[in-house]
Amino acid sequence: VFSKFLRGCEQANVKEREPFAQTQQQQVKFLKGLVLPPLLTALVALSPLSTPPELILNLNVWYDLDAMLMPGIPHMFSHGAVSLGGTIDAQKGNTLFGRACIGCHVGGGNIIQPGATLFLKDLKRNGVETEEEIYRITYYGKGRMPGFGEKCTPRGQCTFGARLQEDEIKLLAEFVKSHADQGWPAIENPEE
């Protein structure tokens, strides 16, 4: 008798939960339809760091169409804020920083020499105020910081690890200067 009672209660609970479960499934389906297409588009656009220019032009058309169809919703790649090319450069800069710099300069700090962080006040105090100066230090090194340039000399001042090409160091200098100007907003470590 008691087991029949329990089965009856379980069946009643299942029937009561069915409308709730259906509503929840509909909400999840709606959110997937709203979020996944732009997210997948961004993933496809940014995953290869060397996106062909013709694809970038085609994606810009889709972002414009997206903005027209859903006005008032912030768009990840709006033309007013950052161009897709700038976003790809920022992504490359982030990747390079994660590969070559983050070991000592996590979050713009400096675990080796605390007075030589990548924050604007320390850069200015140390006479490093332009991208060119950041480029020069990254290429040739200075003090405890090793140089990463392909033709870095003297050898004792240069990294023992992989060297960076000139365009990579230029991109890193732009990345560091931009982040210093913004107070080092949180960045993701692409190596994680």
C-alpha positions as CSV (number, residue, x, y, z in Angstrom):
1,V,0.0,0.0,0.0
2,F,2.8,2.4,1.0
3,S,4.7,1.7,-2.2
4,K,1.6,2.4,-4.3
5,F,1.3,5.7,-2.5
6,L,4.9,6.6,-3.3
7,R,4.6,5.7,-6.9
8,G,1.4,7.8,-7.1
9,C,3.3,10.8,-5.6
10,E,6.2,10.3,-8.0
11,Q,3.9,10.3,-11.0
12,A,2.1,13.4,-9.7
13,N,5.5,15.2,-9.3
14,V,6.6,14.3,-12.8
15,K,3.3,15.7,-14.2
16,E,3.7,18.9,-12.2
17,R,7.3,19.3,-13.5
18,E,6.6,18.7,-17.2
19,P,5.3,22.3,-17.9
20,F,8.3,23.8,-16.0
21,A,10.7,21.5,-17.9
22,Q,9.2,22.4,-21.2
23,T,9.4,26.1,-20.4
24,Q,13.0,25.8,-19.3
25,Q,13.8,23.9,-22.5
26,Q,12.2,26.6,-24.6
27,Q,14.2,29.3,-22.8
28,V,17.5,27.4,-23.4
29,K,16.6,26.9,-27.0
30,F,15.8,30.6,-27.4
31,L,19.1,31.7,-25.8
32,K,21.1,29.2,-27.9
33,G,19.5,30.7,-31.0
34,L,20.3,34.2,-29.9
35,V,23.8,33.7,-28.6
36,L,25.4,30.9,-30.6
37,P,25.3,32.4,-34.1
38,P,27.3,35.6,-33.3
39,L,29.5,33.6,-31.0
40,L,30.3,31.0,-33.7
41,T,30.9,33.7,-36.2
42,A,33.4,35.4,-33.9
43,L,35.1,32.1,-33.2
44,V,35.4,31.3,-36.9
45,A,36.6,34.9,-37.6
46,L,39.2,35.0,-34.9
47,S,40.4,31.4,-34.6
48,P,42.9,31.5,-37.4
49,L,45.1,34.5,-36.6
50,S,45.8,35.0,-40.3
51,T,42.3,35.5,-41.6
52,P,42.2,36.2,-45.4
53,P,41.2,39.8,-46.2
54,E,38.3,38.6,-48.4
55,L,36.8,36.8,-45.4
56,I,37.2,39.9,-43.3
57,L,35.2,41.9,-45.8
58,N,32.5,39.3,-45.9
59,L,32.3,39.2,-42.1
60,N,32.0,43.0,-42.0
61,V,28.9,42.7,-44.1
62,W,27.4,40.2,-41.7
63,Y,28.2,42.4,-38.7
64,D,26.5,45.3,-40.4
65,L,23.5,43.1,-41.1
66,D,23.5,41.9,-37.5
67,A,23.5,45.5,-36.2
68,M,20.6,46.4,-38.5
69,L,18.5,43.4,-37.5
70,M,19.1,43.8,-33.7
71,P,19.4,47.6,-33.1
72,G,20.2,48.6,-29.5
73,I,22.1,45.4,-28.7
74,P,25.8,45.9,-28.2
75,H,27.8,44.1,-30.9
76,M,31.2,42.6,-30.4
77,F,32.7,44.0,-33.6
78,S,31.0,47.3,-34.0
79,H,32.8,49.6,-36.4
80,G,32.8,52.5,-34.0
81,A,34.9,50.8,-31.3
82,V,37.4,48.5,-32.9
83,S,37.8,47.2,-36.5
84,L,38.0,43.5,-37.1
85,G,41.6,43.9,-38.3
86,G,42.4,45.7,-35.0
87,T,40.8,42.9,-33.1
88,I,42.9,40.3,-34.9
89,D,46.1,42.4,-34.2
90,A,45.0,42.6,-30.5
91,Q,44.5,38.8,-30.4
92,K,48.0,38.3,-32.0
93,G,49.5,40.7,-29.5
94,N,47.7,38.9,-26.6
95,T,49.1,35.6,-27.9
96,L,52.6,36.9,-28.3
97,F,52.5,38.5,-24.8
98,G,51.3,35.2,-23.4
99,R,54.1,33.3,-25.1
100,A,57.0,35.6,-24.5
101,C,56.2,38.1,-21.7
102,I,53.6,36.9,-19.2
103,G,56.1,34.8,-17.3
104,C,57.6,38.0,-15.8
105,H,54.9,40.6,-16.7
106,V,51.7,38.9,-15.7
107,G,48.9,41.6,-15.5
108,G,51.4,44.3,-16.5
109,G,53.6,43.8,-13.3
110,N,57.1,42.6,-13.0
111,I,58.0,39.6,-10.8
112,I,61.7,40.1,-11.3
113,Q,62.1,43.9,-10.8
114,P,59.0,45.5,-9.1
115,G,59.9,49.0,-10.1
116,A,60.0,48.2,-13.8
117,T,56.4,47.2,-14.4
118,L,54.5,47.9,-17.6
119,F,52.2,50.3,-15.9
120,L,52.3,53.9,-17.3
121,K,53.7,55.5,-14.2
122,D,56.7,53.1,-14.1
123,L,57.2,53.3,-17.8
124,K,57.3,57.1,-17.6
125,R,59.6,57.1,-14.6
126,N,62.0,54.8,-16.4
127,G,62.0,57.0,-19.5
128,V,59.9,54.6,-21.7
129,E,57.0,56.6,-23.0
130,T,56.6,55.6,-26.7
131,E,56.0,52.4,-28.7
132,E,59.5,52.9,-30.2
133,E,61.1,52.8,-26.8
134,I,59.2,49.7,-25.8
135,Y,60.2,48.2,-29.1
136,R,63.9,49.0,-28.5
137,I,63.9,47.5,-25.0
138,T,62.0,44.4,-26.2
139,Y,64.4,43.9,-29.1
140,Y,67.7,44.6,-27.3
141,G,66.8,44.2,-23.6
142,K,67.7,46.4,-20.7
143,G,68.9,45.6,-17.2
144,R,67.4,42.3,-16.2
145,M,65.1,42.2,-19.2
146,P,66.5,40.1,-22.0
147,G,66.2,41.1,-25.6
148,F,64.0,39.1,-27.9
149,G,65.2,40.5,-31.3
150,E,66.6,38.2,-34.0
151,K,69.8,40.3,-34.1
152,C,70.0,41.2,-30.4
153,T,73.5,41.8,-29.1
154,P,75.4,41.4,-26.9
155,R,74.5,37.8,-26.5
156,G,74.5,37.9,-22.7
157,Q,71.7,40.6,-22.8
158,C,69.5,38.4,-25.1
159,T,67.0,35.7,-24.4
160,F,68.2,32.1,-24.5
161,G,64.6,31.2,-25.8
162,A,63.0,31.7,-29.1
163,R,63.7,35.0,-30.8
164,L,60.9,37.2,-32.2
165,Q,60.6,38.7,-35.6
166,E,60.6,42.5,-36.0
167,D,56.9,42.6,-36.9
168,E,56.1,40.5,-33.8
169,I,58.1,42.9,-31.6
170,K,56.3,45.9,-33.2
171,L,53.0,44.2,-32.4
172,L,54.1,43.5,-28.8
173,A,55.1,47.2,-28.4
174,E,51.7,48.3,-29.6
175,F,50.0,45.8,-27.3
176,V,52.0,46.9,-24.3
177,K,51.5,50.6,-24.9
178,S,47.8,50.2,-25.5
179,H,47.4,48.2,-22.3
180,A,49.6,50.6,-20.3
181,D,47.4,53.5,-21.5
182,Q,44.3,51.5,-20.3
183,G,45.8,50.6,-16.9
184,W,46.3,46.9,-17.8
185,P,42.7,45.6,-18.1
186,A,42.4,41.9,-17.3
187,I,43.7,39.8,-20.2
188,E,43.5,36.1,-20.8
189,N,46.5,33.9,-20.9
190,P,46.2,32.2,-24.3
191,E,48.5,29.4,-23.2
192,E,46.1,28.1,-20.6
